[in-house]
Amino acid sequence: MVGQRQVRDYVLEHKERQALRWLGTSSPFNVTAEALTLAPFTRDEVAELLGQHTAKTGQRFEPAAVERIYDLSRGHPWLVNAMADQVVNRAVEDRSIAVTAGHVEAAKETIILERSTHIDSLVARLREERVRRVVEPMLMGEFTGADVLNDDFSHVLGLGLVTLREGQYEIANPIYREVVPRALTFD
């Protein structure tokens, strides 16, 4: 679950965590020894990943398509892979056709409208009061009290929902900036 903290945090509400103190690990089956966070890909890493597809299949991503995937996802690993997968395995299955920025834009819309697993999980997180306390003021352009020692803010940072960019905290990427207001409007 890229962009999520721990399985335990994803599944259990605070009250449930108190009741299941014995859990102690991120997995009820004690399968994990530690949780790792995969950092967002850089522009070059996105290009390299898409280049691997080209090397394997011959299907080329136009430079504007690579740039659009990075711009929309800001390198978020799940979003990068989801858009690329949507394009090459559903929209442009003919490997002789180069992937364009238009294909990427259509893939983004499909992922949002179909509420793919990650997007659906994001929407569920937005219903949490601790997430709303941080995100809603950001959407209204207000200062959010970006205190990394504040548990709510730290939680939202850990989810990958916000990021520090040019000295300001903001919603992590354009896809989230599109999904978040939609989700909060329909609550």
C-alpha positions in Angstrom: 0.0 0.0 0.0 2.1 2.8 -1.3 1.3 6.1 0.5 -0.3 4.5 3.5 1.4 4.1 6.8 0.9 0.7 8.4 -1.7 -2.0 7.7 -2.7 -1.6 11.3 -3.3 2.2 10.9 -5.2 1.6 7.7 -7.6 -1.0 9.2 -8.0 -0.1 12.8 -9.6 3.0 14.3 -8.2 4.4 17.5 -10.8 2.6 19.7 -10.1 -0.7 18.0 -6.3 -0.2 18.4 -6.9 0.2 22.2 -8.8 -3.0 22.3 -6.1 -4.9 20.3 -3.0 -3.7 22.2 -1.6 -7.1 21.8 -1.3 -6.6 18.1 2.1 -4.8 18.5 3.2 -5.1 14.9 1.9 -3.8 11.5 0.6 -7.2 10.7 -1.8 -9.4 12.7 0.1 -12.4 11.3 3.5 -10.9 12.3 4.7 -11.2 8.7 6.6 -7.9 8.7 9.6 -7.0 10.8 9.5 -3.4 9.7 7.6 -1.0 7.5 9.4 0.7 4.7 8.4 3.8 2.9 9.1 4.1 -0.8 9.9 7.8 -1.6 8.4 9.4 -4.7 10.3 8.8 -7.9 12.3 11.6 -9.4 11.7 12.8 -13.0 14.7 10.7 -14.1 13.4 7.6 -12.3 10.0 7.9 -13.9 11.7 8.2 -17.4 13.9 5.2 -16.5 10.9 3.1 -15.5 8.9 4.0 -18.6 12.1 3.3 -20.6 12.2 -0.2 -19.3 8.7 -0.8 -20.8 10.0 0.6 -24.1 13.1 -1.7 -24.0 10.9 -4.7 -23.3 8.0 -4.1 -25.7 9.2 -1.5 -28.2 6.3 0.8 -27.2 7.6 4.3 -26.9 6.5 7.0 -24.4 6.7 10.4 -26.1 8.7 12.9 -23.9 5.5 14.9 -23.2 3.8 11.7 -21.9 6.7 11.0 -19.6 6.6 14.6 -18.3 2.8 14.4 -17.9 3.0 11.2 -15.8 5.6 12.9 -13.6 3.7 16.2 -13.3 0.4 14.5 -12.4 1.9 12.1 -9.9 4.9 14.1 -8.6 6.6 10.7 -8.7 4.1 8.9 -6.3 5.0 5.3 -7.1 1.5 3.9 -7.1 0.2 6.8 -9.3 3.1 6.5 -11.8 2.5 2.7 -12.1 -1.3 3.0 -12.3 -1.2 5.6 -15.1 1.4 3.7 -17.1 -0.6 0.4 -16.6 -3.9 2.1 -17.6 -2.3 3.4 -20.8 -0.3 0.4 -22.0 -2.6 -2.4 -20.8 -6.0 -0.9 -21.5 -5.9 2.3 -23.7 -3.0 1.7 -26.1 -2.4 -2.1 -26.2 -1.0 -1.9 -29.7 2.8 -1.6 -29.0 3.4 0.1 -32.3 1.5 3.2 -31.1 3.5 5.7 -29.0 2.0 6.8 -25.7 1.1 10.5 -25.8 0.3 13.1 -23.1 -3.3 12.8 -24.2 -3.3 9.1 -23.3 -1.8 9.9 -19.9 -4.5 12.5 -19.3 -7.2 10.0 -20.2 -5.6 7.4 -17.9 -5.7 9.9 -15.0 -9.4 10.5 -15.5 -10.1 6.8 -15.6 -8.2 6.2 -12.4 -10.1 9.0 -10.6 -13.5 8.1 -12.0 -13.2 4.4 -11.4 -11.9 5.1 -7.9 -9.0 2.6 -8.2 -8.0 1.0 -5.0 -5.5 3.6 -3.9 -7.9 6.5 -4.8 -10.7 4.7 -2.9 -8.4 4.4 0.1 -7.5 8.0 -0.1 -11.1 9.0 -0.1 -11.7 6.8 3.0 -8.8 8.6 4.8 -10.3 12.0 4.0 -13.3 11.0 6.2 -11.0 10.9 9.2 -11.3 14.0 11.4 -7.5 14.2 12.0 -6.9 14.3 8.2 -9.7 16.8 7.6 -8.2 19.1 10.3 -5.1 19.4 8.2 -6.4 19.2 4.6 -9.4 21.5 4.7 -7.5 24.6 5.7 -4.9 23.9 3.0 -7.7 23.7 0.4 -8.9 27.1 1.5 -5.4 28.6 1.4 -5.1 29.0 5.1 -2.0 28.2 7.2 -2.3 24.6 8.5 0.1 24.7 11.5 2.7 22.7 9.7 4.1 21.3 12.9 5.7 17.9 12.2 5.4 17.2 15.9 1.7 17.6 15.8 0.3 14.1 15.5 -2.4 15.0 13.0 0.0 16.8 10.7 2.6 14.0 11.1 -0.1 11.4 10.2 -1.0 13.3 7.0 2.6 13.7 6.0 3.1 10.0 6.6 0.2 9.1 4.4 1.9 11.0 1.6 -1.1 13.3 1.3 0.9 16.5 1.7 4.5 17.4 0.9 6.9 20.2 1.4 7.5 22.1 -1.9 9.4 25.3 -2.2 9.1 26.0 1.6 5.3 25.4 1.7 3.3 22.4 2.6 0.7 21.5 0.0 -1.4 18.6 -1.3 1.2 16.2 -2.6 0.3 16.0 -6.3 -2.2 17.3 -8.9 -4.2 14.1 -8.8 -4.7 14.4 -5.1 -5.5 18.1 -5.5 -8.3 17.0 -7.9 -9.6 14.1 -5.8 -9.5 15.7 -2.3 -12.0 18.6 -3.0 -14.4 16.2 -4.8 -14.3 13.8 -1.9 -14.8 16.4 0.8 -17.6 18.1 -1.1 -19.6 14.9 -1.2 -19.4 14.1 2.5 
